Amino acid sequence: MKSILFLVLMLLLTLSLQGCSRKPATPGGRKIAGIVFQEDQFFRLVLFGMRDAAARNGVYLLEANSEGKPDKEIQLINTYIASGVNAIVVSPLSAKASVIALERARAKGITIITYNTSVEGDIAASYVESDQTGLGRATGVAAREYIEKHLGGRANVALLAFQSQAPEQSTMRVSGFREEITTLPGLTIVAEPDAWLAGQAVRKGGDILTAHPDLDILWGANEGATVGAVMAVKNAGKAGHVAVFGTDTGEQIAGFLLSEDGILQAVTGQQPFEIGSRAVESALSVLKGEKVQPKQSLPGVLLSRADPEGVRKFAARLKELNK
């Protein structure tokens, strides 16, 4: 009885995953599982890129969200192993903890492609990412130029990172940003807490503004931190006194760059649609026996208040992709 119940539960879970698929399976067609770990603009666009590549290549795409939960990630991978997918395209939650389940999948002949975050060892046939250090560095250049032009080369700066969520990625972005702004002799970094969700960043940003009323610059290392930083400055009535710089993009962030409040100055965004598309195409290349680069890095895109037309074009492209 327990065995029958287990099989029924596995069947229901498999069916629920298939219900999220872009299109019905075709007999004999390849099946690729695409896993994200949270619901935000970045991962939505990653999924759109996966769907586009799958549709162009006649692939049956299974979509799922691990919701930042390691146990759910393991459950999803095990289910995909049981359902016989040809490849798993995933942004792993942990460089170490995600290894066991993915290694089990690879041992069953399933191709593993990681994107955005990766795992230790040679489990993944390819890793598709943004140039994380470059993302931080590009925004750092914009912030440094702002400080030189508007603040006489002197500024108190606070950073909102995501070290406890994705240590390697956060470290690279922070390092790139630091590299550029610390070339200024009159710069002081007054705080560097973790706050990768917008709600967290509003609270942490507000605390920083209270503790450091002489703050000049607040930088967010990801989308949530950037959105929260803008809201914290607005809530504190510091528009015109504290400038925000950030990393990652989205419709809301584009709106902030076009807002008349002048708070958000510049962000460096990733190319999530291209990341998702490239990841699925890499999986297909491996399945065809073709060689792929072990690591593929895509450059970031700078969006600045100083170039409103560029921001509008970006926003229009987002709307087009979201249709």
N, C-alpha and C positions, 0 to 999 in steps of 0.2 A: 504493500500500500504506500509506504514512504517513497519507494522508487518511482511509482506511478505519479505521485504528487510532485516529486522533484522534476520529472520529465515534463509535466504539465506547466509547472512554473517556468522552466527554461523555455518552453515553447511560447508562452505568453510574453516573456521578456524579449525573445527574438522577434516576435510579431510586432511588439511595440517599437523596437528599434527600426524595423523595416517600415513602419508607418511614418517614420520621419524621413524616409528616403525621397530623393528628388523625383525618381520615376520608377515604374515597375521594372523588375528584372527581365532580361531577355534570356531565353534558353541558351545555355552554353556561354553566356557573356561573363566577363570578368567582374568580380565584386571587390570594391575597395571601401574600407571603413574610414570615415573621417571623424576624428575626435577633437573637440575643443574643450577648454576647462572653465570657461565662464561666458556669460552672455553680455557682450558689450559691442560697440561699434567695430572694433578691431576684429574680433572673432566672427561677427556677422559677415564682414567683408571677406574674411578668409574662407568661410563656407561658400559665399557666392563664387569665389574663384575656383574652389573645388568643384562646385556644380557645373560651372562653365566648362572646365577641362573634361569632366566626366561626360557631359552632354556631347561635346565635340568628338569624343572618342568612343561613344557608345558603351560607357561603363555604368554599372549599377552601383550608385553611391549610397552607402549607409551613413547616416549622420547621428552623432550623439554628443552629449555634453557631460563631462565627468563632474562638473560643478565644484571643482576644487577639492573633491573628496577622494583620497587615495583608495579607499575601499571600493568606491564606485568605478574608478578607473580600472582596477583589477577585474571587477565583475564584468565590465564592458569588454575588456580584452579577452577574458575567458569565453564569453558568449560568442565573440567573433571567431575565436579559434574553433569552437564547436560548430559554428555555422559554415565554416570552410571558406572564409574570405581569402582572396588572393594577396591582398596587401592591407596594411594598417597605416594610415597617415595620422600622426598624433603630435600634439604639443604636450609632452610628459610633465607631470606634476613635480617630479623629483629626479635629479640626475642619478641618484642611487636607488631610491625605493621603487622606482618604476622599472628597474632593470629586470627583476625576476619574471614578471608577467610578460614583458616584451621578449625576453629570451625564450620563454616557453613558446610564444607565438612563432618566433624565428625557427625554433627547432622543429616546428610542424610544417616548415616550408613557406611560411608567410613572409612576404617582403615588408620590412619596416622602414618607413620614412618619417623622420621627425622634422618639425618646423617650430620656429619661435623659441622653444626650449628643447634641450636634447638630453641624452643619457650617457653615462660613462661606457667606455668600451666601444666595440665595433658592431654593435647590434644593428644600428641604422645603416642602410645602404647609402643614404644621403641625408644631410641636415640642411634645411632651407631656412635662412634667417635674414634679418636686417643686420646691417653693420651696426651693432649696438654701441660700440665706442664712438663711431661716427655720428650716431644720433645725438649723443650727449655733446660731442665736440661742436657740431654745427650750431646747436642752440647756445653753447658757451661762447662761440664767436659773436653771435648776435647780441648776447647779454654784455659781453665785454665792450663791444662798440657802443652800446647804449650807455654804459657806465662812463666811458671816455667822453662821449658827446654831451650827456645831460648831467652827469654827477662829478665831473672833473677828475675822473679816474679813481674815486674813492667810494666805497659802498659796503654796507653790512648786508650779507646775503644768507638766506636760509634755504636748505634743500629738503624736499620731501621725496624719500626713496621707497623702495619696496624690497629691501634686503631679505626680510623674513619670508617673502613669498617666492621670489626667484633670485637667489643670491648672485649667481653668475651674471645674469642679465642686468640686474640693478647695479652691480659693481662696475660693469663696463660703461654703462651710461653715466654714472656719477663720475667715474674717472675721466671720461672724455670731457664732461662739462667742467670739472675742476682744472684740467689741463689748460683750458683756455682762459678762464676767469682769474686763476691764481697767478697769471703773468703780470697782473696789475699789483704794484706794491702797496696800494692803499686799500686792499680788499680784505675783509674779515668774514669768515663763515661762522655764524653765531649758533646755528642749530642744524641737525641733520636726522630727524626722526623718520620712521617708516609710516607711510600713509598712502596706500595705493588705491583705496576706494574713495569716492568723492565725499561720502559722509565722514570718513576718518580724516580726510585732508581738511575739511571745513573746521573740524574740532582742533586738530593739531596746528593748522595754520592760524586759527584764532588764538590759541595758547601762545604761539610764537610772537604774534603781533602784540599781545598783552605784555609778554615778558621783555620784548625788545621794541619799544615804541619808536626807536630810531632805525628800524629795518628799512632797507631800500629796495631789495630784490628778493622775490620768492620764486623758486624754481620747482616744478613738478616733474618727476622722472617718468611718469606714465600718464595715460588719459585721465584716470580717476584723480590722481594727485593734481593735475593741471586744472581740472574743473573745480575741485575743492579749493585750490589756492585762490582762484579768481573769486569764488563765492566768499571766502574768508576775508579777502581784502574789501570786497563790496560791503559785507556785513559790518565790518569795522569802520566803515566810512573813510577808508584810506585811499580811495581812488585819487590819482594825481600825486600821491605820496609814495606808494609802493607799486612797483611794476612787477608783473608776473611773466615768466618765461616757462615753456613747458616742452614736453615730449609726447608724441602720438597726436592723432587728429580725429575729427569726427564732426558731425553737423553742428553740435553745440559749441565746440571749440572754434569752428569757422565763424559762427555767430559772434562769439566773444571778440575775435580779431576784427570784426567789422563794427562792433559796438562803439558808440560815442563816448563810453566811460573811460576809454584809454587804459584799461587795466592790463589786459593781455597784449604783449608786444610781439612775441614770435614763438613758434613751435617748430619742431622738426618731426615730421610724420613718417611712418613706415608705409610700405606698399602692400597691404594685407591681401587685396584681391590677387595680386601677382604672386604672393607667397603661396596662397592656397592653390592657385592654378599650377604653379611650378612644382609643388609637392606632389600633386596627383600625376602630372606628366612625368615626373621622375620615377614614381612607382611603376607606371606603365613601361617606361624605358627599361627598367630593371627586369620586369616580367618578360620583355621581348629579348632579353639577353644583351641589351646595349649597355655601354659604360656610362656612368654618371659621376659627376664630381662628388667626393665625399662631403664637401661643405660648399654651399652656395650662398653668398652674401649679397643682398640687394641694398643699394644705397638709399638713404633717406631723402625726404623732400622738405625743404624749408618753406614755411608759410609765415609771412610777416605783415604786421599792420602797415608797414611802409609800402606794401604791394597789394592794395585791396583788390585789384583786378585779378591777380593770381589767386587770391583767396576765393573770389567769386567763381572762378573757373573750377577750382577744386570742389567747392560746394555743389556746383552743377553736376560735376562728375559723380559725386556721392549720391545725389538724387537719382541719377541715371542708373547707377548700380543697384540702388535699393528698390527699383521698380519690380 
